[in-house]
Amino acid sequence: MSEKNLKVYYTIKEVAELIGVTEPTLRFWETEFPHIKPKTTANKVRQYTEKDIDEIKVIYNLIRVRGFKIAAAKKMLHSNRTSVDKTDKVLRKLQDVKEELLALKSQLDVIV
């Protein structure tokens, strides 16, 4: 098992680095999208689960990749959640394939 699968909670810093946004952006998205609800400790430290991270990735896809405004992203999530989730899964799969192809290309570059 990888370390990622063993970890239950992630800090806001880890999530921000994983997603590719700033910590203030994550805190702002928490106020705008009620689906993002990280657990907080007594010291007010946010603890994100895999489910929280998946939700943030969907929002990232809508806002940063597809270019929706916050209001439009909220509307999409509210009115057509199934379609948004399917699109997000397809996009993630395509990104995985791209990474694999780039790895193969770099291996071929070494051989040639």
N, C-alpha and C positions, 0 to 999 in steps of 0.2 A: 504494500500500500504506500502511496505517496504521502508526504507530509501534509499536503493540502487536504487530503481526505481525513486525516487524523485530527485536524484542528477544528474546534467547534466555534470559537469566536475570533473575530478579526478586529483590529483597532481601526480607527478612522484613517490613520496614516497608511496602513497596509491596504485598505480598500481604495483610497485615493490613488495610490501608486498602481494598484492592479487595474483600475478602470481607466486611469489617465486623466484625472481631474484633480482640482485642488480640494483641500479639506473644507474651505468655506463654501465651495460649490455643493459638496455633499450635504453640509448643514442646511444650505438654502433649499436644496431639493427635498430634504426631510420636511420642511415647512410647507412646501407646495404639493407634495405627493404623499397622501396619508398611508400609502402602501409601504412606505419605507419607515419602519419602526424598530430601530436598533434598541437592544436592551441597554440600560444605563446602570452603572454601578453607583454605590453611595458617594463616590468621588466625582460623579458626573462624567465618567469615562464611557464612551459609546462602545458597544460590543455588537458587531455585525455577524449574522449567521450567513450560511450559503444562500438561504432563501432571500435575505436582504440584498446580497450581492447580485443575485439573478435579477431581482427587481430593478436594481440600479443599472444593470447592463441594458435592460429593456428601455429605461428612460434615457440612458446615454445614446442608444441607437436612435431613438426618436428625435432627440434634441441635437446631438452633435453630428451624427452620421446623416440622418435624413433631413435635418434642418428645420424641424418644427419649432415654433414658438412654444413657450410653457403652456399657454392656454390651449393651443391645438394639440399638444401632447396629452394634456389632461383629458380633452374631449375624446381623443383616439382611445386612450386607456379605458375610459368610461363606456363608450359606445360600441367599441369593436375589439375587445380584449383578446378574443380568440385569434383574430387575424394578426394582431400585433405580436402575440406570442409566437405564432407560426413564422412570421417574417423574421423575428429575432433569431429563432432556431436556424433558419436557412442562412442568415447572415453569419452566424457563428460557425456553421459548418463550412461555408465558403472561406472564411478566414483561416480555419484549420487546414483546409486543402491548400490554400495559398502558402501557408507556412511550410507544409510538407513539400510542395513544389520548389520553394526557395531553398530548402535544405538539400533536396536532390540536385538542384542546379549547382549549389556550392560544391557538392561532392563530385559532380561531373567536371567542374572547373579545375579541381585538384588533379583529376585523372588526365585531363587533356593538357 
